Amino acid sequence: MSEIDDIDHRILRLLREDGRRTFSEMAAEIGLSVAAVKRRVDRLREIGVITGFTVQIDYAKLGWGIEAFTELSYPGTTPVSEIVRTAIDVTEVQEVYTIAGDPDALVHVRVRDLGHLQHVIDRLRRAGNVTGTKTLMVLGSWTRDAPAHRVAPGAPPGATSGTASRGPRMG
């Protein structure tokens, strides 16, 4: 793996704060030329440290404001691939984490309302070899890498919350 130095870490921090930050803005803040910053970002992409750029969406404004995590339990002989298949066709499922211990998986869901959540949980319960579920409602969240304007109330000072969009702009 290529050496990642302090300047690379500073570039990554700047991109985590605002993925649309221009190379010029980063160069001015770090004290490098625009070309040097671009070369470093390109290298970080080539070696797989930067895997892409994304957009943060306010799902509540789209009518999908309720988040929950549902624990799924399976018989001990269930292959991990089947655990993931349980949720792959449920569009409300955002992520599936297979985990060691009990439960076997943690499923992140996003829904419109509590009735919708009940429907999603019922679908997950009927899928595959699910032997039990437990659902935890999200009241709020904080993410270290999210934009500062999205920080949850009461988050640690200086905390920021996701990645932003599209990637650095030239200029």
Backbone hydrogen bonds in HBPLUS format (Angstrom, degrees):
<---DONOR---> <-ACCEPTOR-->    atom                        ^
c    i                          cat <-CA-CA->   ^        H-A-AA   ^      H-
h    n   atom  resd res      DA  || num        DHA   H-A  angle D-A-AA Bond
n    s   type  num  typ     dist DA aas  dist angle  dist       angle   num
A0009-HIS N   A0005-ASP O   3.04 MM   4  6.43 156.8  2.10 150.9 157.9     1
A0010-ARG N   A0006-ASP O   2.91 MM   4  6.20 147.4  2.01 144.2 153.3     2
A0011-ILE N   A0007-ILE O   2.90 MM   4  6.22 157.4  1.96 152.6 158.4     3
A0012-LEU N   A0008-ASP O   2.88 MM   4  6.18 161.6  1.91 152.4 157.5     4
A0013-ARG N   A0009-HIS O   2.93 MM   4  6.14 154.5  1.99 144.0 150.9     5
A0014-LEU N   A0010-ARG O   2.97 MM   4  6.23 161.7  2.01 150.8 155.1     6
A0015-LEU N   A0011-ILE O   2.92 MM   4  6.19 158.8  1.97 153.3 159.2     7
A0016-ARG N   A0012-LEU O   2.84 MM   4  6.06 149.7  1.94 147.4 156.0     8
A0017-GLU N   A0013-ARG O   3.03 MM   4  6.28 150.5  2.12 146.5 154.1     9
A0018-ASP N   A0014-LEU O   3.00 MM   4  6.27 150.1  2.09 143.7 152.0    10
A0021-ARG N   A0018-ASP O   3.01 MM   3  5.44 165.4  2.03 119.1 121.5    11
A0026-MET N   A0022-THR O   3.07 MM   4  6.40 164.8  2.10 150.6 154.4    12
A0023-PHE N   A0169-ARG O   2.96 MM 146  6.31 147.0  2.07 157.7 163.8    13
A0027-ALA N   A0023-PHE O   2.79 MM   4  5.95 159.4  1.83 150.3 156.8    14
A0028-ALA N   A0024-SER O   2.97 MM   4  6.16 161.5  2.01 151.6 155.5    15
A0029-GLU N   A0025-GLU O   3.07 MM   4  6.30 158.1  2.12 146.8 152.7    16
A0030-ILE N   A0026-MET O   2.85 MM   4  5.97 157.3  1.90 155.2 161.4    17
A0031-GLY N   A0027-ALA O   2.71 MM   4  5.51 147.8  1.81 145.3 154.1    18
A0032-LEU N   A0027-ALA O   3.13 MM   5  4.82 142.2  2.28 129.1 136.2    19
A0037-VAL N   A0033-SER O   3.08 MM   4  6.42 159.2  2.13 152.0 157.0    20
A0038-LYS N   A0034-VAL O   2.92 MM   4  6.18 164.4  1.94 154.7 159.3    21
A0039-ARG N   A0035-ALA O   2.91 MM   4  6.12 161.2  1.94 149.1 154.1    22
A0040-ARG N   A0036-ALA O   3.02 MM   4  6.23 157.1  2.07 144.8 150.9    23
A0041-VAL N   A0037-VAL O   2.90 MM   4  6.19 162.5  1.93 156.4 160.9    24
A0042-ASP N   A0038-LYS O   2.83 MM   4  6.02 167.0  1.85 155.6 159.6    25
A0043-ARG N   A0039-ARG O   2.87 MM   4  6.08 155.6  1.92 146.4 153.3    26
A0044-LEU N   A0040-ARG O   2.85 MM   4  6.11 159.3  1.90 150.6 156.4    27
A0045-ARG N   A0041-VAL O   2.95 MM   4  6.22 145.5  2.07 147.8 157.3    28
A0046-GLU N   A0042-ASP O   2.86 MM   4  6.13 160.1  1.90 149.2 155.1    29
A0047-ILE N   A0043-ARG O   2.95 MM   4  6.16 158.6  1.99 157.1 160.7    30
A0049-VAL N   A0044-LEU O   2.92 MM   5  5.19 126.5  2.21 157.6 167.7    31
A0050-ILE N   A0044-LEU O   3.03 MM   6  5.54 168.6  2.04 119.6 122.4    32
A0048-GLY N   A0045-ARG O   3.08 MM   3  5.11 154.4  2.14 103.1 110.9    33
A0061-LYS N   A0058-ASP O   3.07 MM   3  5.68 136.0  2.27 113.2 123.1    34
A0062-LEU N   A0059-TYR O   2.95 MM   3  5.00 143.7  2.08  99.7 111.3    35
A0064-TRP N   A0059-TYR O   2.89 MM   5  5.10 161.9  1.92 147.4 141.4    36
A0063-GLY N   A0060-ALA O   3.05 MM   3  5.01 159.4  2.09 102.4 108.0    37
A0066-ILE N   A0111-VAL O   3.12 MM  45  5.25 158.9  2.17 164.4 158.7    38
A0111-VAL N   A0066-ILE O   2.79 MM  45  5.25 163.8  1.82 154.6 160.4    39
A0138-VAL N   A0067-GLU O   2.95 MM  71  5.40 170.0  1.96 143.9 140.7    40
A0068-ALA N   A0109-VAL O   3.05 MM  41  5.40 155.9  2.11 145.6 147.9    41
A0109-VAL N   A0068-ALA O   2.88 MM  41  5.40 172.9  1.88 159.9 162.3    42
A0069-PHE N   A0136-LEU O   2.83 MM  67  5.16 158.7  1.87 150.0 156.9    43
A0136-LEU N   A0069-PHE O   2.73 MM  67  5.16 164.6  1.75 155.4 160.9    44
A0070-THR N   A0107-VAL O   2.81 MM  37  5.07 159.5  1.85 145.1 150.3    45
A0107-VAL N   A0070-THR O   2.87 MM  37  5.07 165.0  1.89 140.1 145.3    46
A0071-GLU N   A0134-LYS O   2.67 MM  63  5.04 166.9  1.68 159.1 157.5    47
A0134-LYS N   A0071-GLU O   3.11 MM  63  5.04 137.5  2.29 132.3 138.1    48
A0072-LEU N   A0105-ALA O   2.90 MM  33  5.13 163.3  1.93 141.3 144.5    49
A0104-ASP N   A0072-LEU O   2.92 MM  32  5.94 141.2  2.08 144.9 156.3    50
A0105-ALA N   A0072-LEU O   3.14 MM  33  5.13 145.5  2.27 148.1 149.7    51
A0073-SER N   A0132-GLY O   2.89 MM  59  5.05 151.9  1.97 151.9 150.3    52
A0131-THR N   A0073-SER O   2.76 MM  58  5.46 166.5  1.77 141.3 145.8    53
A0078-THR N   A0075-PRO O   3.08 MM   3  5.74 166.4  2.10 130.0 130.5    54
A0082-GLU N   A0079-PRO O   3.03 MM   3  5.47 133.3  2.26 108.1 119.8    55
A0083-ILE N   A0079-PRO O   3.33 MM   4  6.77 148.0  2.44 144.6 153.6    56
A0083-ILE N   A0080-VAL O   2.98 MM   3  5.05 119.4  2.36  98.4 114.1    57
A0084-VAL N   A0080-VAL O   3.16 MM   4  6.56 157.3  2.22 158.4 162.9    58
A0085-ARG N   A0081-SER O   3.07 MM   4  6.24 156.7  2.13 140.0 146.9    59
A0086-THR N   A0082-GLU O   3.07 MM   4  6.26 134.3  2.28 142.7 152.6    60
A0086-THR N   A0083-ILE O   3.29 MM   3  5.34 136.8  2.49  95.6 106.7    61
A0087-ALA N   A0084-VAL O   3.11 MM   3  5.85 144.3  2.25 118.5 125.1    62
A0090-VAL N   A0087-ALA O   3.08 MM   3  5.31 164.0  2.10 114.4 119.2    63
A0093-VAL N   A0090-VAL O   2.94 MM   3  5.66 161.6  1.97 123.4 129.4    64
A0110-ARG N   A0092-GLU O   3.00 MM  18  5.43 151.9  2.08 142.9 151.2    65
A0094-GLN N   A0108-HIS O   2.69 MM  14  5.41 163.9  1.71 157.0 162.4    66
A0108-HIS N   A0095-GLU O   2.94 MM  13  5.16 160.3  1.97 143.7 150.2    67
A0097-TYR N   A0106-LEU O   2.84 MM   9  5.07 163.1  1.86 149.1 154.7    68
A0106-LEU N   A0097-TYR O   2.79 MM   9  5.07 152.7  1.86 145.3 154.8    69
A0099-ILE N   A0104-ASP O   2.94 MM   5  5.40 168.5  1.96 132.6 136.4    70
A0117-LEU N   A0113-ASP O   2.97 MM   4  6.32 151.4  2.05 148.3 157.1    71
A0118-GLN N   A0114-LEU O   2.93 MM   4  6.22 157.9  1.98 149.2 154.3    72
A0119-HIS N   A0115-GLY O   3.07 MM   4  6.35 155.6  2.13 144.5 150.7    73
A0120-VAL N   A0116-HIS O   3.00 MM   4  6.32 157.0  2.05 150.5 156.3    74
A0121-ILE N   A0117-LEU O   2.90 MM   4  6.17 165.2  1.92 158.1 161.8    75
A0122-ASP N   A0118-GLN O   2.91 MM   4  6.11 159.6  1.95 149.4 155.4    76
A0123-ARG N   A0119-HIS O   2.99 MM   4  6.29 153.1  2.07 145.5 152.7    77
A0124-LEU N   A0120-VAL O   2.95 MM   4  6.28 158.4  2.00 152.0 157.7    78
A0125-ARG N   A0121-ILE O   2.89 MM   4  6.12 156.8  1.94 152.5 159.0    79
A0126-ARG N   A0122-ASP O   3.10 MM   4  6.31 144.5  2.23 144.0 152.5    80
A0127-ALA N   A0124-LEU O   3.21 MM   3  5.17 147.5  2.32  98.2 107.8    81
A0146-ALA N   A0143-THR O   3.30 MM   3  5.55 173.2  2.31 116.5 116.9    82
A0150-ARG N   A0147-PRO O   2.97 MM   3  5.63 163.9  2.00 122.3 127.4    83
A0161-SER N   A0147-PRO O   3.32 MM  14  4.79 156.3  2.38  96.1 100.8    84
A0151-VAL N   A0148-ALA O   3.27 MM   3  5.50 163.0  2.30 118.8 117.1    85
A0155-ALA N   A0152-ALA O   3.08 MM   3  5.56 148.3  2.18 141.3 138.3    86
A0159-ALA N   A0156-PRO O   3.02 MM   3  5.45 153.3  2.09 137.9 138.2    87
A0167-GLY N   A0165-SER O   2.55 MM   2  5.91 136.8  1.72 117.1 107.0    88
